[in-house]
């Protein structure tokens, strides 16, 4: 399958008429019809219902159209950005991150890097495992996650260990306290992310498991924001990294845990054995200053 097949399909799906679609694509109708049939054969599903009244998208065709448009939009944006970078002679620096990281130092790192002349920052939300793959493929230059992954091509640095805190519905019996894990285990737990695993969810389960405590997982969410919305709805409680408390939400109270050793690592990943570029050295310098400021209490 080639991109042109997706473009042909999207035009036909919009026109629902092969003659009109062929005219828009500056080609004759028979080759276009053959291309669409070949696409359906490759996909393994009929994308159009054909009748004497014309074409109509099947349910599979509607789904395929949505995804094809998303793919083509990303391709067009990538091409436009690449052309812009080539004209402006800007250097691309890719950063991958898990959502729970993006409440602390990372936005400050991005802000400072954007001040460097002729630098284009690309931000991509990726799991830690996806970051490892993206680093090895050269799609990103630096990744920020919470899992330690053993890979010979990637080096990882623990920047600091971030305490967990509990997010509770407003008015919860533990509001205003510093609860123990035993006290927290008495209440339904919301986990995130639901997938892919392993993830922060497994870290949270491990906290209770190591203390011999059983918890009732009442709901799993893919995003921290969704998990917080569920907490605000009084469905359950959840554990979040400390910096998430910067997200002020109605109906939620954050409390520190009694056990201050319950933490999650913030891990920076880079390609191993690669001579650092000037931009990488600058990013590392900025990052370590931000981490030092945090450790010295200078981080707001």
CORBELPE-V369465 format. One record per residue. N is the residue number from 0. RES is the residue in one letter. SS is DSSP state (hx for helix, st for strand, lp for the rest). NEAR is the number of other ideal C-beta (glycine too) atoms within 8 Angstrom. Layout:
n & res & ss & near
N & RES & SS & NEAR
N & RES & SS & NEAR
This chain:
n & res & ss & near
0 & X & lp & 5
1 & X & lp & 5
2 & X & hx & 7
3 & X & hx & 7
4 & X & hx & 11
5 & X & hx & 12
6 & X & hx & 10
7 & X & hx & 14
8 & X & hx & 14
9 & X & hx & 12
10 & X & hx & 11
11 & X & hx & 15
12 & X & hx & 12
13 & X & hx & 7
14 & X & hx & 10
15 & X & lp & 9
16 & X & lp & 9
17 & X & hx & 12
18 & X & hx & 7
19 & X & hx & 8
20 & X & hx & 14
21 & X & hx & 11
22 & X & hx & 7
23 & X & hx & 8
24 & X & lp & 10
25 & X & lp & 4
26 & X & lp & 7
27 & X & lp & 6
28 & X & hx & 9
29 & X & hx & 6
30 & X & hx & 8
31 & X & hx & 15
32 & X & hx & 9
33 & X & hx & 8
34 & X & hx & 11
35 & X & hx & 14
36 & X & hx & 8
37 & X & hx & 9
38 & X & hx & 13
39 & X & hx & 11
40 & X & hx & 7
41 & X & hx & 7
42 & X & hx & 9
43 & X & lp & 4
44 & X & lp & 9
45 & X & lp & 8
46 & X & lp & 14
47 & X & st & 13
48 & X & st & 8
49 & X & st & 4
50 & X & st & 6
51 & X & lp & 3
52 & X & lp & 3
53 & X & st & 7
54 & X & st & 10
55 & X & st & 8
56 & X & st & 12
57 & X & lp & 11
58 & X & hx & 6
59 & X & hx & 10
60 & X & hx & 13
61 & X & hx & 9
62 & X & hx & 8
63 & X & hx & 12
64 & X & hx & 12
65 & X & hx & 8
66 & X & hx & 8
67 & X & hx & 11
68 & X & hx & 9
69 & X & hx & 8
70 & X & hx & 9
71 & X & hx & 12
72 & X & hx & 8
73 & X & hx & 8
74 & X & hx & 9
75 & X & hx & 8
76 & X & hx & 8
77 & X & hx & 8
78 & X & hx & 8
79 & X & hx & 8
80 & X & hx & 9
81 & X & hx & 8
82 & X & hx & 8
83 & X & hx & 9
84 & X & hx & 12
85 & X & hx & 7
86 & X & hx & 6
87 & X & hx & 7
88 & X & lp & 6
89 & X & lp & 9
90 & X & st & 8
91 & X & st & 7
92 & X & st & 14
93 & X & st & 11
94 & X & st & 16
95 & X & st & 15
96 & X & st & 15
97 & X & lp & 13
98 & X & hx & 9
99 & X & hx & 11
100 & X & hx & 12
101 & X & lp & 9
102 & X & lp & 10
103 & X & lp & 11
104 & X & lp & 11
105 & X & hx & 11
106 & X & hx & 9
107 & X & hx & 8
108 & X & hx & 13
109 & X & hx & 11
110 & X & hx & 8
111 & X & hx & 9
112 & X & hx & 13
113 & X & lp & 8
114 & X & lp & 5
115 & X & lp & 9
116 & X & lp & 3
117 & X & lp & 7
118 & X & st & 11
119 & X & st & 9
120 & X & st & 9
121 & X & st & 9
122 & X & st & 7
123 & X & st & 11
124 & X & st & 7
125 & X & lp & 12
126 & X & lp & 10
127 & X & hx & 14
128 & X & hx & 9
129 & X & hx & 9
130 & X & hx & 16
131 & X & hx & 13
132 & X & hx & 8
133 & X & hx & 14
134 & X & hx & 17
135 & X & hx & 10
136 & X & hx & 6
137 & X & lp & 4
138 & X & lp & 7
139 & X & lp & 13
140 & X & lp & 11
141 & X & st & 13
142 & X & st & 16
143 & X & st & 14
144 & X & st & 13
145 & X & lp & 14
146 & X & lp & 9
147 & X & lp & 7
148 & X & lp & 10
149 & X & lp & 3
150 & X & lp & 7
151 & X & lp & 4
152 & X & lp & 8
153 & X & st & 13
154 & X & st & 7
155 & X & st & 10
156 & X & st & 8
157 & X & st & 9
158 & X & st & 10
159 & X & st & 9
160 & X & st & 8
161 & X & st & 12
162 & X & st & 11
163 & X & st & 14
164 & X & st & 14
165 & X & st & 14
166 & X & st & 14
167 & X & st & 13
168 & X & st & 12
169 & X & lp & 10
170 & X & lp & 4
171 & X & lp & 10
172 & X & lp & 3
173 & X & lp & 13
174 & X & lp & 10
175 & X & lp & 5
176 & X & lp & 7
177 & X & lp & 6
178 & X & lp & 11
179 & X & lp & 8
180 & X & hx & 13
181 & X & hx & 8
182 & X & hx & 9
183 & X & hx & 16
184 & X & lp & 11
185 & X & lp & 5
186 & X & lp & 9
187 & X & lp & 10
188 & X & st & 15
189 & X & st & 16
190 & X & st & 13
191 & X & st & 14
192 & X & lp & 12
193 & X & lp & 8
194 & X & lp & 6
195 & X & lp & 6
196 & X & lp & 6
197 & X & lp & 4
198 & X & lp & 12
199 & X & hx & 12
200 & X & hx & 12
201 & X & hx & 9
202 & X & hx & 10
203 & X & hx & 13
204 & X & hx & 11
205 & X & hx & 8
206 & X & hx & 12
207 & X & hx & 13
208 & X & hx & 8
209 & X & hx & 6
210 & X & lp & 8
211 & X & lp & 4
212 & X & lp & 9
213 & X & lp & 5
214 & X & lp & 9
215 & X & lp & 6
216 & X & st & 10
217 & X & st & 8
218 & X & st & 10
219 & X & st & 10
220 & X & st & 13
221 & X & lp & 8
222 & X & lp & 9
223 & X & hx & 12
224 & X & hx & 8
225 & X & hx & 10
226 & X & hx & 15
227 & X & hx & 15
228 & X & hx & 9
229 & X & hx & 13
230 & X & hx & 17
231 & X & hx & 12
232 & X & lp & 8
233 & X & lp & 6
234 & X & lp & 9
235 & X & lp & 11
236 & X & st & 15
237 & X & st & 15
238 & X & st & 11
239 & X & st & 15
240 & X & st & 13
241 & X & hx & 9
242 & X & hx & 8
243 & X & hx & 14
244 & X & hx & 8
245 & X & hx & 6
246 & X & lp & 9
247 & X & lp & 3
248 & X & lp & 8
249 & X & lp & 5
250 & X & lp & 9
251 & X & st & 12
252 & X & st & 10
253 & X & st & 11
254 & X & st & 13
255 & X & st & 8
256 & X & lp & 15
257 & X & lp & 7
258 & X & lp & 7
259 & X & lp & 7
260 & X & lp & 4
261 & X & lp & 9
262 & X & st & 8
263 & X & st & 10
264 & X & st & 11
265 & X & st & 13
266 & X & st & 14
267 & X & st & 11
268 & X & st & 16
269 & X & st & 14
270 & X & st & 10
271 & X & lp & 8
272 & X & lp & 4
273 & X & lp & 6
274 & X & lp & 3
275 & X & lp & 7
276 & X & lp & 6
277 & X & hx & 6
278 & X & hx & 11
279 & X & hx & 12
280 & X & hx & 9
281 & X & hx & 10
282 & X & hx & 13
283 & X & hx & 9
284 & X & hx & 8
285 & X & hx & 11
286 & X & hx & 12
287 & X & hx & 8
288 & X & hx & 8
289 & X & hx & 12
290 & X & hx & 11
291 & X & hx & 8
292 & X & hx & 9
293 & X & hx & 12
294 & X & hx & 7
295 & X & lp & 6
296 & X & lp & 5
297 & X & lp & 5
298 & X & lp & 8
299 & X & lp & 1
